[in-house]
Amino acid sequence: MTTNTVAFSVDDVEILYSIPLPGGDIATIVRAFTFLNRSAPPPFSLIKDCFTKALQSGIMVENDGHFQIVPEWYKRIHGYDASEGNEIESMLAFQDEFVGEELSVVAALQASFTEKAYSAILQGMSE
């Protein structure tokens, strides 16, 4: 992989698939992630890296802390929803075609949230 491309992992697919259609702030997305994946929230470094790659490759846009998958990518990410038996099978089908694919970096962006803010969100979820 060159410095002008990004590639996504299995962990990234779980995060991207969990982002609701209208998008949301980090707290909303983390709640959706934990519900859909029936797991603990992703570590800060993982979600920050995933969001940064998604922003850089044009999969996602951010506006004042609201993150949203662009419509073309939302359709691709959820392209197997109608043909698979459930969300997990749909996510796995997308994962099979997407993991390791190199995407061009189209913008030098970074996800704007901090580890301190993310920790506060996780703390609020556990109360």
KAGI-V299453 format. One record per backbone hydrogen bond with DSSP energy under -1.0 kcal/mol. CO is the residue of the C=O (numbers start at 1). NH is the residue of the N-H. E is the energy in kcal/mol with one decimal. If there is no record, write none. Layout:
co=CO nh=NH e=E
co=CO nh=NH e=E
//
This chain:
co=2 nh=5 e=-1.3
co=4 nh=105 e=-2.7
co=6 nh=103 e=-3.1
co=8 nh=100 e=-1.7
co=9 nh=13 e=-1.9
co=10 nh=14 e=-1.8
co=11 nh=15 e=-1.6
co=12 nh=16 e=-3.1
co=13 nh=17 e=-2.8
co=16 nh=19 e=-1.2
co=20 nh=23 e=-1.9
co=24 nh=67 e=-2.9
co=25 nh=29 e=-2.2
co=26 nh=30 e=-2.8
co=27 nh=31 e=-2.2
co=28 nh=32 e=-2.2
co=29 nh=33 e=-2.5
co=30 nh=34 e=-2.7
co=31 nh=35 e=-2.1
co=32 nh=36 e=-2.8
co=33 nh=37 e=-2.6
co=43 nh=47 e=-2.1
co=44 nh=48 e=-2.8
co=45 nh=49 e=-1.9
co=46 nh=50 e=-2.4
co=47 nh=51 e=-2.6
co=48 nh=52 e=-2.3
co=49 nh=53 e=-2.5
co=50 nh=54 e=-2.5
co=51 nh=55 e=-2.5
co=52 nh=56 e=-2.7
co=53 nh=57 e=-2.1
co=54 nh=59 e=-1.7
co=54 nh=60 e=-1.8
co=56 nh=106 e=-3.3
co=56 nh=107 e=-1.3
co=59 nh=70 e=-2.6
co=61 nh=68 e=-2.5
co=63 nh=66 e=-1.3
co=66 nh=63 e=-2.3
co=67 nh=24 e=-2.2
co=68 nh=61 e=-2.7
co=70 nh=74 e=-2.5
co=71 nh=75 e=-2.3
co=72 nh=76 e=-1.5
co=73 nh=77 e=-3.3
co=74 nh=78 e=-2.3
co=76 nh=79 e=-1.5
co=78 nh=81 e=-1.7
co=80 nh=84 e=-2.0
co=86 nh=90 e=-2.2
co=87 nh=91 e=-2.7
co=88 nh=92 e=-2.5
co=89 nh=93 e=-2.1
co=90 nh=94 e=-2.2
co=91 nh=95 e=-2.7
co=92 nh=96 e=-2.1
co=93 nh=97 e=-1.1
co=94 nh=98 e=-1.8
co=95 nh=99 e=-2.3
co=98 nh=101 e=-2.3
co=103 nh=6 e=-2.5
co=107 nh=109 e=-1.6
co=114 nh=118 e=-2.4
co=115 nh=119 e=-2.6
co=116 nh=120 e=-1.9
co=117 nh=121 e=-1.8
co=118 nh=122 e=-2.4
co=119 nh=123 e=-2.4
co=120 nh=124 e=-2.2
co=121 nh=125 e=-1.7
co=122 nh=126 e=-1.3
//
